């Protein structure tokens, strides 16, 4: 039992990173109706920007974090305005192909802009929290706890905004039916662009948190996170906003638990679990079938 709790504590920061990344993918999927495969590489750009500010310009890590998030928000917003908004007639497959193309383009520009020298980023908080419970000693890094608490707090703020503000009402209306929302006077293009910007900002924040925990920033740092975020989107239920976020909490937690059974087969067992879940509930755990009038 003690070892299980310690494993969960070790992976707590990863839950926070996963939640932010999945929330970003959910926002773009719901409003723009596209699975953004390029979010991982966009997030990586944000981490590189933050690391560049810190290492090359000597900027404070906290200000560097804000700089990376702001730059990523602008990039995401611009991508929708200049590219994705003109792809509305190309269908979902065409928009997905654009995001795949963005991966190749951005991946090529990262070494050109930032160079090939490895980047490092410091932890925001050093040291560990240590306490005794049930006759065992438990340890969690201060930075990991900060990442988890901050990620969950930001997620809670965004959900409150989604359901308690005018912006959230317009986003949910756009996600429900963009055509009807536009007829009601909602600027759906602006809502979609804002979703792209917020999505990229959330992903960038997740990447910086990951880089701060590992103290290493590299081009492939968000590849696995982005893949699992898409998995959480399907598993949690892509018809809701909160379902994928719950999926993002379940997946890394389940992986940690399965690692206790077999570290070698943990990922295989996880994907089997996800596959069975989708077979039983094709719309996801919290997904609902949408009824269309004929």
N, C-alpha and C positions, 0 to 999 in steps of 0.2 A: 504493500500500500504506500509506504513512504517513497519507494523508488518511482512509483507511478506519479505521485504528486510532484516529485522533483523533475521528472521528465516534462510534465505539463508546465511547470514554472520555467524550465529552460526554453520552451517553445512559445511562451506567452507573447514575446515580441513579434514572432512570426504570425500569430493570430491577428495582431494589430495591423501588420503590413498587409496581410491577405484581405482584411475587411476593407481597408482603404482602396486597395486595387480593385476589388470586386465591386464596391460601390461606384467607382468611376466607370467601369465597364457597363454596369446596369443602367446608369444615367444615359449614356450614349445609345445603348440598345433600345431603351424604352422611348426616347424622344426622337432619335434619328433612324430607328429601325435598322441598325447595323451592328454586327458583332465586330467591335474594333480590335482587330488582331494587332494593330500597331501601337496599342497603348503601352505595352511593355517597353518598346524602344523609345517612345516619347518620355516615359518615366525615367529611363536611363539618361536621356538628355538633361532632364532636370537635375539628376544627381551629379552629372558631370559639370553642369553650370555651377552648382553649389560648391563642388570640390575645386573648381577653377578659381572661384572667388576666394576660397580659403587658402589654397596652396600658392597660387600665382600672384594674387593681389593682396593677401594678408588680411582679408576681411574677417570679422568675427563670425564664428560658426552659425550663430543664430541669425545674423543678417544674411549670411550665405544661404541658409535654408530658405528664408523668405525670397531671396533673389531667384533661386532655382524654381520655386513654386510659381512665382509671378511670370517668369520667362516661359514656363511650360503652359500656363494658362493662356498666354498670348499666342503661343504656337498652336495649341488646340483650337482656340477661337478662330485663328486665321485659316487653319486647314479647312474648317467647316465653311467659312465664308467664301474662300477662294476655290475650293475643290468640291467638297461634299454637297454643297447646295446646288451645284450644277449636275449632280448625279441622281437627282430625284426620279428621273424617268428611266434610269438604267436598271432598276430593280435591285433587290437585296443582294443578288450574286455580284452584280457590277460594283456595288459599294464595298462589298467584302474584298473584291479583287483590288480595289483602290487602296484599302488598308494594308493588304499584303505588299503592294507596290511601295507603299510608304516605308515599310520595314526595310526593304532593300535600299531605298534612297537615303534614309536617315542613318542606317548602319554604315553606308559608304562615307557619309559626311562626318561622322563622329571622329574617326582618326585624323581626318583632314583638318578639322577645327581644333580639336583638343590634343592631337598628337598621340604618339604611341607610348609615352611614359605613363606608368601606372599612377593612378590618383589615390590619395588617401583622404579620409574624412574622420575627424575625431568623434569620440562619444560625447554626447552632451553632458552626461553625468558619469563620473568614474566611481568605481567601487561596487560593493554588493550590499544587499540587505540579508542579514542572517538571523534566524530565530529558531528556537527549540519548540517542538510540538510533538506530542505522542511519543516522546522518547527519541525523536530523530531530529537531525539538524537540516534545515532547508535553506537554500541560497537562491537568490534571484538578483541579477544585475540591476543596478539603479537605472541604467539606460534602457534596459529591456522593459522594466515596469513603466518608465516614462513613455516609451513608445506605445505600449498597450493602452495606458490610460488616455493619452492624447488622441490616439487613433479612434478609440471608442467614443470619446467626447466629441470629436469632430463629426463622426458618423451620426451621433445623437442630434447634434445641432442641425445637420443637413436634413435629417428626417423630420425634425420639428419644423424647419422651414418649409419642407415639402407639404406638410399637412396643416400648417397654421398661418402661412403667409400668402399674399397675393401671387408672388412669384411661384410658390409651390403649386397653387391652384392652376396657374397657366401651364406649368410643366406637366402636371397630371392630365390636364385637358389635351395637351399636345400628344402625350403618350397614349391617351385613350383613342383619339381620332383627330389627326392633324387637320383634315379637311373641314370637319365641323368646327374645330377650334378656330381656324382661320375665318370661317363664316361668322363667328361670334366676335370677331375683332381682335383676336390674339395674334400677335406677331410671331408666328410659329418658327420662322427662320431665325429670329433673334433667340427664341427659347432653345432651339437646337444648337445654335452657336454657343450659347452660354453653357449648355450641357456639355458640349465638347471641351470648353475651357475649364469648367469645374472638374470634369472627368480627368483631364490631363493634369490639373493641379493636384487632385487627390492621388493620382498615380505617382506624380513627382515626389510628393510628400512621403509616400510609401517607400520609394526608392532611396530617398535621403535617409530615412529612418533605418532602412536595411544597410545602407552604406556606413552609417554611423555605428551600428551594432557590430558589423564585421570589420569596420575601419578600412574598407577596401571598396573602390569604385571601378567597375570594369564594364565592358560592352555587353556582356551576357548576364549581368547580375539579375535582371528582372525576367529573364526568359521563362524560367520554371514558374515564377509567381504569376505571370500573366496567363500561362497555360492553365494553371490550377484555378485562377479566377474565372476563366471561361467555363471550366468544369463546374465550379460552384454556381455559376449562372444557370446552367442546365439542371444541376442537381437540386438547387434550392427552389427553382421555379421562375422562369423568365417572364411570367405574366404579372409578377408583383415586384415592388421595389425592395421589400425587406427579405423576401425569400432567399435571393442569392447571398445576401449578407449573412444570414443564418448558415447557409451552406459554406461560406468562407470560414465560419467559426468551427463547423463540424469537421471539415476535411483535415486541417492541420492537427486538430485534437485527435481525430481518429487515427491519423498517421502515427502520432506519438504513441498511442495505445497499441497499435498493431506492431510497432517496432519492438515492443516488449515481448510479443509472441515470436516474431522472427524479423530481425533487422534486414536480412537479405530479401525477404519476401514482402516487406511492408507495403511497398508501392503496388505490387501485384494484388495483394489483398485489398488495398484501398480501391483500386480501379474495379475490382470485382464487386466490391460493396456498392460503388457508384453505379455500375452497370445494372446490378440487381434492383437498385432503387429506381432507376429510370425505367426498367422493364415493368416494375410494379406500378409506378406512377409516372407515365410518360411526360406529364406536364411539370414534373418536379414535385418535391415534397410539399411546397406551399402553393404550387401552381393550380390554376383553375381553367377549365375549358371555357373558351369564349363562344358564346352563342350568337350566331349571325342570322338576322331576319332575311328571308328570301322574298 
